[in-house]
Structures are given as C-alpha cells and as structure tokens.
Amino acid sequence: MRRKYKYQIEVWSRGEVPDGSGGQTVADTKLADSWCNVTSVPIPKLIDYGLNNTQRAITIELRERNDLDYFDTDIFFVYKGHKWVITHITD
C-alpha cells in the first residue's frame, strides 16, 4: 500500500527564545518534521496568487496534526534546504 504523503518537510517558527543570560532574542526554532506532498505551482497560477513569474512557488499538502498550528503567522517550512514562507492557506 502506498503512502498518501511521500515527502517530509520541516516546520519552523520564528519567535523569542532565551538568550542564555536572562533575556530574550529572536530566533528560528524547529517545531517538527511532518509528512506532506509537494507540487510545483504552474506559472499561470502564480498570477492568481499575486506572485510574478520570476518567483518560485510550491503547493504543500500537509498531513493533519493537532499539535501544530499551521495558521500561526510565524510558521514557515524548510524543504530540501530551501525556506518556504506561507502566502496562502486553504483548509
């Protein structure tokens, strides 16, 4: 039986973390690895999303998880070493 989700993606958040001397600093924190499907967005669709054709875009279909809030504004993904920022979410 094939898996529904074929790829693993890293889920990250940018926020305040302790700096080691009693204060806070802003840093990226890895929250989890999650299973997903990744597909490229065709150039005509980029315009629908408000992007230009020189930008790269992918669609990430994520496995549902109760422990992660994908709607958090500080969430971003790392896939194959590239950082991907959320521009559009459909539930």
C-alpha positions in Angstrom: 0.0 0.0 0.0 1.4 3.4 -1.0 1.6 6.2 1.5 -0.6 9.2 0.9 2.2 11.6 1.8 5.6 10.9 0.2 7.8 13.7 1.5 9.0 15.0 4.8 9.1 18.7 5.5 10.5 20.7 8.4 8.1 23.0 10.3 9.8 26.1 11.8 8.7 29.1 13.8 10.3 32.5 14.3 9.9 33.8 17.8 11.5 34.8 21.1 13.8 32.3 22.8 16.0 32.7 25.9 19.4 34.2 25.1 21.3 32.4 27.9 21.8 35.5 30.0 18.3 36.1 31.4 17.0 37.9 28.4 15.2 37.1 25.1 16.3 37.1 21.5 14.5 36.4 18.2 15.5 33.1 16.5 14.2 30.3 14.4 13.1 27.2 16.2 12.3 23.8 14.5 8.9 22.6 15.7 8.7 19.3 14.0 9.0 17.2 10.8 5.8 16.5 9.0 4.7 14.3 6.1 3.4 16.1 3.0 3.0 16.2 -0.7 4.8 18.9 -2.7 4.0 20.1 -6.2 5.2 23.0 -8.3 2.8 25.8 -9.0 2.4 26.4 -12.8 3.3 29.9 -13.9 -0.3 30.9 -14.8 -1.3 30.1 -11.3 1.4 32.4 -9.9 -0.5 35.4 -11.1 -3.7 34.1 -9.4 -1.7 34.0 -6.1 -0.4 37.5 -6.6 3.2 36.5 -7.5 5.2 37.2 -10.5 6.7 34.6 -12.8 10.3 35.1 -11.6 9.3 33.8 -8.1 9.3 30.1 -7.2 6.2 28.7 -5.6 5.1 25.2 -4.4 1.9 23.8 -3.1 2.3 21.8 0.2 -0.4 19.4 1.2 0.3 18.6 4.8 -0.8 15.7 7.0 -3.3 16.9 9.6 -1.7 17.3 13.0 -3.4 18.5 16.2 -0.1 19.6 17.8 0.8 22.2 15.2 -1.0 25.5 14.3 -0.3 26.0 10.6 -2.3 29.2 10.7 0.3 30.8 13.1 1.8 33.9 11.3 5.4 32.9 12.4 5.3 29.4 10.8 7.5 28.6 7.8 8.7 25.4 6.1 12.1 24.1 5.1 12.0 21.6 2.2 15.2 20.3 0.5 17.2 23.1 2.2 15.0 25.9 1.0 12.9 28.1 3.2 9.3 28.5 2.1 7.1 31.2 3.6 3.3 30.7 3.6 1.4 33.1 1.3 -1.9 31.3 1.0 -3.7 28.7 3.1 -6.8 26.6 2.2 -8.3 24.4 4.8 
